[in-house]
Amino acid sequence: MASTGRQRTMWSMLIEPFIAAQESWPEAAVAIAGIALVGSVVVVVVWQALATWRTRIAVAREEAYRRLADQFARELQQLNAHLRDSEGAKDEGNQ
């Protein structure tokens, strides 16, 4: 009889985890869904933070280009004015 008790104990040791797993699978499903939800929220937050950062970089680049274009336009106007003045002085010198 002692061996029967021992077999029963070994049998119960082998089967009990499977029985427990069958009874607690809804809890595991809820835990997996919770982890998936938290993971999704983290992905969305990181994605939006990177999109905001990318937009700020694009705006800064656009402002730098605008300043460069304005500076180039001013220098071109100054160069055209200087060229007109030097052509006018040259024409006056030839007459």
KEBA-255169 format. One record per atom (N, C-alpha, C, CB): residue in three letters; atom name; y, z, x. Coordinates in Angstrom, 2 decimals. Each point is the difference from the previous one (the first is absolute). Glycine has a CB too. Layout:
BEGIN
 resn name       v       w       u
  ala   CA       Y       Z       X
...
END
This chain:
BEGIN
 resn name       v       w       u
  met    N   -1.21    0.00    0.80
  met   CA    1.21    0.00   -0.80
  met    C    1.26    0.00    0.84
  met   CB   -1.26    1.18   -1.75
  ala    N    1.13   -0.59    2.88
  ala   CA    1.17    0.05    0.87
  ala    C    0.43   -1.40    0.40
  ala   CB   -0.72    2.24    0.84
  ser    N   -0.28   -3.11   -0.62
  ser   CA    0.35   -1.36    0.38
  ser    C    0.65   -0.75   -1.16
  ser   CB   -1.88    0.01    1.66
  thr    N    1.46    0.29   -2.91
  thr   CA    0.61   -0.63   -1.16
  thr    C    1.47    0.40   -0.11
  thr   CB   -2.22   -0.03   -1.17
  gly    N    2.49    1.28    1.42
  gly   CA    1.39    0.46   -0.02
  gly    C    0.82   -0.66    1.09
  gly   CB   -0.75    2.16   -0.94
  arg    N    0.12   -2.35    2.06
  arg   CA    0.68   -0.65    1.12
  arg    C    0.28   -1.46   -0.33
  arg   CB   -1.11    1.57    1.62
  gln    N    0.14   -2.27   -2.23
  gln   CA    0.21   -1.40   -0.37
  gln    C    1.09   -0.11   -1.06
  gln   CB   -2.39   -0.51    0.55
  arg    N    2.35    1.43   -1.46
  arg   CA    1.02   -0.03   -1.03
  arg    C    1.39    0.19    0.62
  arg   CB   -1.66    0.89   -1.68
  thr    N    1.78    0.01    2.59
  thr   CA    1.27    0.25    0.66
  thr    C    0.45   -1.23    0.78
  thr   CB   -0.56    2.45    0.15
  met    N   -0.35   -3.07    0.58
  met   CA    0.36   -1.21    0.74
  met    C    0.37   -1.12   -0.97
  met   CB   -1.54    0.66    1.88
  trp    N    0.77   -0.76   -2.95
  trp   CA    0.27   -1.02   -1.01
  trp    C    1.38    0.22   -0.62
  trp   CB   -2.47   -0.20   -0.47
  ser    N    2.76    1.45    0.13
  ser   CA    1.30    0.29   -0.61
  ser    C    1.12   -0.23    1.02
  ser   CB   -1.08    1.68   -1.55
  met    N    0.79   -1.42    2.83
  met   CA    1.02   -0.24    1.02
  met    C    0.29   -1.49    0.15
  met   CB   -0.73    2.08    1.20
  leu    N   -0.28   -2.90   -1.41
  leu   CA    0.19   -1.45    0.11
  leu    C    0.66   -0.58   -1.24
  leu   CB   -1.99   -0.10    1.49
  ile    N    1.68    0.61   -2.63
  ile   CA    0.45   -0.58   -1.26
  ile    C    1.35    0.56   -0.45
  ile   CB   -2.37   -0.34   -0.62
  glu    N    2.64    1.59    0.90
  glu   CA    1.23    0.61   -0.50
  glu    C    1.28   -0.74    0.41
  glu   CB   -1.21    2.17    0.06
  pro    N    1.34   -2.65    1.17
  pro   CA    1.22   -0.76    0.33
  pro    C    0.17   -1.24   -0.86
  pro   CB   -0.17    0.85    2.32
  phe    N   -0.94   -1.54   -2.63
  phe   CA    0.10   -1.18   -0.83
  phe    C    0.39    0.35   -1.43
  phe   CB   -1.70   -1.11    1.43
  ile    N    1.16    2.22   -1.92
  ile   CA    0.36    0.46   -1.35
  ile    C    1.47    0.40   -0.03
  ile   CB   -2.37    0.79   -0.41
  ala    N    2.80   -0.08    1.45
  ala   CA    1.41    0.39    0.06
  ala    C    0.90   -1.22    0.09
  ala   CB   -0.66    2.15    1.12
  ala    N    0.22   -3.14   -0.37
  ala   CA    0.79   -1.22    0.13
  ala    C    0.09   -0.73   -1.33
  ala   CB   -0.69   -0.20    2.40
  gln    N   -0.39    0.21   -3.17
  gln   CA    0.03   -0.67   -1.29
  gln    C    0.90    0.74   -0.98
  gln   CB   -2.30   -0.85    0.41
  glu    N    2.37    2.15   -0.29
  glu   CA    0.83    0.77   -0.92
  glu    C    1.47   -0.02    0.39
  glu   CB   -1.96    1.45   -0.46
  ser    N    2.27   -1.66    1.75
  ser   CA    1.40    0.07    0.43
  ser    C    0.60   -1.37    0.29
  ser   CB   -0.48    2.24    0.94
  trp    N   -0.16   -3.32   -1.34
  trp   CA    0.56   -1.31    0.28
  trp    C    1.34   -0.25   -0.70
  trp   CB   -2.32   -0.81    0.29
  pro    N    2.58    1.35   -1.49
  pro   CA    1.33   -0.21   -0.58
  pro    C    1.10    0.64    0.86
  pro   CB   -1.05   -0.06   -2.27
  glu    N    0.73    1.20    2.86
  glu   CA    0.99    0.63    0.88
  glu    C    0.26   -0.87    1.23
  glu   CB   -0.74    2.27   -0.80
  ala    N   -0.32   -2.87    1.32
  ala   CA    0.16   -0.89    1.15
  ala    C    0.80   -1.23   -0.39
  ala   CB   -2.18    0.82    0.94
  ala    N    1.96   -1.34   -2.13
  ala   CA    0.75   -1.17   -0.46
  ala    C    1.48    0.34   -0.15
  ala   CB   -2.05   -0.86   -1.18
  val    N    2.33    2.03    0.66
  val   CA    1.39    0.43   -0.14
  val    C    0.63    0.17    1.38
  val   CB   -0.54    1.15   -2.18
  ala    N   -0.21   -0.59    3.13
  ala   CA    0.53    0.18    1.35
  ala    C    0.27   -1.35    0.65
  ala   CB   -1.25    2.16    0.20
  ile    N    0.35   -3.11   -0.36
  ile   CA    0.20   -1.33    0.57
  ile    C    1.20   -0.68   -0.65
  ile   CB   -2.47   -0.18    0.47
  ala    N    2.61    0.31   -1.77
  ala   CA    1.16   -0.59   -0.69
  ala    C    1.29    0.65    0.47
  ala   CB   -1.43   -0.50   -1.99
  gly    N    1.40    1.81    2.20
  gly   CA    1.19    0.70    0.50
  gly    C    0.38   -0.46    1.38
  gly   CB   -0.61    1.96   -1.38
  ile    N   -0.39   -2.13    2.24
  ile   CA    0.28   -0.49    1.36
  ile    C    0.55   -1.41   -0.05
  ile   CB   -1.83    1.46    0.91
  ala    N    1.27   -2.31   -1.77
  ala   CA    0.48   -1.37   -0.15
  ala    C    1.45   -0.01   -0.51
  ala   CB   -2.36   -0.78   -0.44
  leu    N    2.67    1.66   -0.50
  leu   CA    1.35    0.06   -0.54
  leu    C    1.00    0.44    1.07
  leu   CB   -0.95    0.52   -2.27
  val    N    0.60    0.52    3.01
  val   CA    0.88    0.47    1.07
  val    C    0.17   -1.08    1.06
  val   CB   -0.73    2.38   -0.42
  gly    N   -0.37   -3.05    0.77
  gly   CA    0.08   -1.09    0.97
  gly    C    0.89   -1.12   -0.49
  gly   CB   -2.29    0.58    0.79
  ser    N    2.19   -0.92   -2.06
  ser   CA    0.85   -1.06   -0.57
  ser    C    1.46    0.39    0.05
  ser   CB   -1.88   -0.69   -1.49
  val    N    2.18    1.93    1.15
  val   CA    1.39    0.47    0.03
  val    C    0.54   -0.06    1.43
  val   CB   -0.43    1.49   -1.99
  val    N   -0.37   -1.07    2.95
  val   CA    0.44   -0.04    1.41
  val    C    0.26   -1.44    0.42
  val   CB   -1.32    2.08    0.50
  val    N    0.45   -3.00   -0.86
  val   CA    0.18   -1.41    0.36
  val    C    1.29   -0.54   -0.61
  val   CB   -2.50   -0.31    0.15
  val    N    2.75    0.61   -1.42
  val   CA    1.22   -0.50   -0.66
  val    C    1.25    0.59    0.64
  val   CB   -1.29   -0.25   -2.14
  val    N    1.26    1.53    2.46
  val   CA    1.17    0.64    0.62
  val    C    0.28   -0.62    1.37
  val   CB   -0.50    2.14   -1.23
  val    N   -0.53   -2.33    2.03
  val   CA    0.18   -0.61    1.33
  val    C    0.49   -1.43   -0.15
  val   CB   -1.81    1.47    0.96
  trp    N    1.24   -2.20   -1.90
  trp   CA    0.39   -1.40   -0.22
  trp    C    1.48   -0.08   -0.36
  trp   CB   -2.35   -0.56   -0.76
  gln    N    2.80    1.41   -0.15
  gln   CA    1.40   -0.04   -0.42
  gln    C    0.93    0.45    1.12
  gln   CB   -0.73    0.44   -2.35
  ala    N    0.31    0.53    3.14
  ala   CA    0.82    0.44    1.13
  ala    C    0.16   -1.14    1.00
  ala   CB   -0.79    2.39   -0.32
  leu    N   -0.28   -3.11    0.59
  leu   CA    0.09   -1.13    0.92
  leu    C    0.84   -1.13   -0.58
  leu   CB   -2.23    0.62    0.93
  ala    N    2.15   -0.85   -2.22
  ala   CA    0.81   -1.03   -0.63
  ala    C    1.48    0.36    0.09
  ala   CB   -1.89   -0.56   -1.57
  thr    N    2.22    1.83    1.36
  thr   CA    1.38    0.46    0.12
  thr    C    0.50   -0.16    1.43
  thr   CB   -0.37    1.62   -1.88
  trp    N   -0.46   -1.27    2.84
  trp   CA    0.36   -0.14    1.41
  trp    C    0.22   -1.46    0.36
  trp   CB   -1.30    2.08    0.54
  arg    N    0.42   -2.96   -1.03
  arg   CA    0.13   -1.43    0.28
  arg    C    1.29   -0.55   -0.61
  arg   CB   -2.52   -0.22    0.05
  thr    N    2.88    0.68   -1.23
  thr   CA    1.24   -0.45   -0.65
  thr    C    1.22    0.47    0.79
  thr   CB   -1.14    0.05   -2.24
  arg    N    1.12    1.18    2.72
  arg   CA    1.12    0.51    0.79
  arg    C    0.17   -0.81    1.28
  arg   CB   -0.37    2.29   -0.94
  ile    N   -0.73   -2.63    1.57
  ile   CA    0.06   -0.81    1.23
  ile    C    0.58   -1.38   -0.33
  ile   CB   -1.99    1.23    0.97
  ala    N    1.56   -1.82   -2.07
  ala   CA    0.50   -1.33   -0.38
  ala    C    1.50    0.05   -0.29
  ala   CB   -2.26   -0.57   -0.95
  val    N    2.73    1.62    0.29
  val   CA    1.43    0.13   -0.31
  val    C    0.79    0.17    1.30
  val   CB   -0.54    1.04   -2.24
  ala    N    0.04   -0.23    3.15
  ala   CA    0.69    0.19    1.27
  ala    C    0.07   -1.30    0.79
  ala   CB   -0.77    2.39    0.04
  arg    N   -0.31   -3.16   -0.05
  arg   CA   -0.02   -1.29    0.69
  arg    C    0.99   -0.96   -0.64
  arg   CB   -2.41    0.36    0.63
  glu    N    2.47   -0.37   -1.95
  glu   CA    0.93   -0.89   -0.70
  glu    C    1.44    0.37    0.30
  glu   CB   -1.68   -0.32   -1.82
  glu    N    1.99    1.60    1.87
  glu   CA    1.36    0.43    0.34
  glu    C    0.36   -0.38    1.43
  glu   CB   -0.22    1.90   -1.62
  ala    N   -0.74   -1.80    2.53
  ala   CA    0.26   -0.40    1.39
  ala    C    0.27   -1.50    0.08
  ala   CB   -1.46    1.88    0.83
  tyr    N    0.68   -2.66   -1.55
  tyr   CA    0.25   -1.45   -0.03
  tyr    C    1.36   -0.32   -0.60
  tyr   CB   -2.46   -0.39   -0.20
  arg    N    2.84    1.10   -0.85
  arg   CA    1.29   -0.23   -0.64
  arg    C    1.14    0.32    0.97
  arg   CB   -1.00    0.54   -2.25
  arg    N    0.88    0.59    2.97
  arg   CA    1.04    0.34    0.99
  arg    C    0.07   -1.06    1.10
  arg   CB   -0.35    2.45   -0.48
  leu    N   -0.80   -2.91    0.93
  leu   CA   -0.04   -1.03    1.04
  leu    C    0.63   -1.30   -0.50
  leu   CB   -2.07    1.06    0.95
  ala    N    1.78   -1.44   -2.19
  ala   CA    0.58   -1.22   -0.57
  ala    C    1.52    0.13   -0.15
  ala   CB   -2.17   -0.45   -1.22
  asp    N    2.63    1.63    0.77
  asp   CA    1.45    0.22   -0.12
  asp    C    0.68   -0.08    1.36
  asp   CB   -0.39    1.44   -2.01
  gln    N   -0.23   -0.82    3.02
  gln   CA    0.57   -0.04    1.35
  gln    C    0.03   -1.44    0.52
  gln   CB   -0.84    2.34    0.44
  phe    N   -0.22   -3.07   -0.67
  phe   CA   -0.05   -1.40    0.44
  phe    C    1.07   -0.83   -0.71
  phe   CB   -2.46    0.24    0.44
  ala    N    2.66   -0.01   -1.74
  ala   CA    1.02   -0.75   -0.76
  ala    C    1.39    0.31    0.54
  ala   CB   -1.47    0.03   -2.04
  arg    N    1.76    1.26    2.33
  arg   CA    1.31    0.35    0.56
  arg    C    0.21   -0.66    1.37
  arg   CB   -0.07    2.19   -1.24
  glu    N   -0.94   -2.14    2.09
  glu   CA    0.13   -0.60    1.32
  glu    C    0.16   -1.51   -0.09
  glu   CB   -1.37    1.85    0.95
  leu    N    0.69   -2.48   -1.89
  leu   CA    0.14   -1.44   -0.20
  leu    C    1.40   -0.35   -0.47
  leu   CB   -2.45   -0.16   -0.53
  gln    N    3.01    0.97   -0.37
  gln   CA    1.38   -0.23   -0.45
  gln    C    0.98    0.17    1.16
  gln   CB   -0.62    0.79   -2.31
  gln    N    0.41    0.22    3.13
  gln   CA    0.87    0.20    1.16
  gln    C   -0.12   -1.16    0.98
  gln   CB   -0.22    2.49   -0.28
  leu    N   -0.99   -2.97    0.49
  leu   CA   -0.21   -1.13    0.90
  leu    C    0.66   -1.25   -0.54
  leu   CB   -2.15    1.01    0.76
  asn    N    2.03   -1.26   -2.07
  asn   CA    0.66   -1.17   -0.61
  asn    C    1.52    0.11    0.11
  asn   CB   -1.93   -0.26   -1.59
  ala    N    2.46    1.47    1.37
  ala   CA    1.45    0.19    0.11
  ala    C    0.45   -0.22    1.44
  ala   CB   -0.04    1.63   -1.92
  his    N   -0.72   -1.12    2.87
  his   CA    0.34   -0.18    1.41
  his    C   -0.07   -1.48    0.39
  his   CB   -0.87    2.32    0.51
  leu    N   -0.14   -3.03   -1.03
  leu   CA   -0.14   -1.43    0.28
  leu    C    1.15   -0.78   -0.59
  leu   CB   -2.48    0.26    0.04
  arg    N    2.90    0.08   -1.27
  arg   CA    1.15   -0.69   -0.61
  arg    C    1.27    0.25    0.81
  arg   CB   -1.07    0.21   -2.27
  asp    N    1.25    1.04    2.72
  asp   CA    1.18    0.33    0.79
  asp    C    0.00   -0.75    1.33
  asp   CB    0.07    2.26   -1.08
  ser    N   -1.21   -2.35    1.72
  ser   CA   -0.05   -0.67    1.29
  ser    C    0.15   -1.51   -0.17
  ser   CB   -1.47    1.84    0.89
  glu    N    0.96   -2.41   -1.97
  glu   CA    0.20   -1.43   -0.28
  glu    C    1.46   -0.30   -0.31
  glu   CB   -2.36   -0.16   -0.86
  gly    N    2.98    1.10    0.11
  gly   CA    1.43   -0.18   -0.34
  gly    C    0.85    0.09    1.27
  gly   CB   -0.39    0.99   -2.31
  ala    N    0.06   -0.08    3.20
  ala   CA    0.75    0.13    1.24
  ala    C   -0.23   -1.23    0.87
  ala   CB   -0.17    2.53   -0.12
  lys    N   -1.01   -3.07    0.13
  lys   CA   -0.31   -1.19    0.79
  lys    C    0.77   -1.20   -0.53
  lys   CB   -2.28    0.92    0.51
  asp    N    2.35   -1.05   -1.85
  asp   CA    0.73   -1.12   -0.59
  asp    C    1.50    0.11    0.33
  asp   CB   -1.72   -0.15   -1.86
  glu    N    2.25    1.36    1.83
  glu   CA    1.42    0.20    0.31
  glu    C    0.28   -0.32    1.47
  glu   CB    0.14    1.77   -1.79
  gly    N   -1.08   -1.48    2.66
  gly   CA    0.16   -0.26    1.43
  gly    C   -0.05   -1.48    0.30
  gly   CB   -1.02    2.21    0.51
  asn    N    0.29   -3.00   -1.29
  asn   CA   -0.13   -1.44    0.24
  asn    C    1.20   -0.76   -0.52
  asn   CB   -2.46    0.22   -0.15
  gln    N    3.23    0.34   -0.70
  gln   CA    1.13   -0.74   -0.58
  gln    C    1.24    0.14    0.79
  gln   CB   -0.99    0.30   -2.18
END
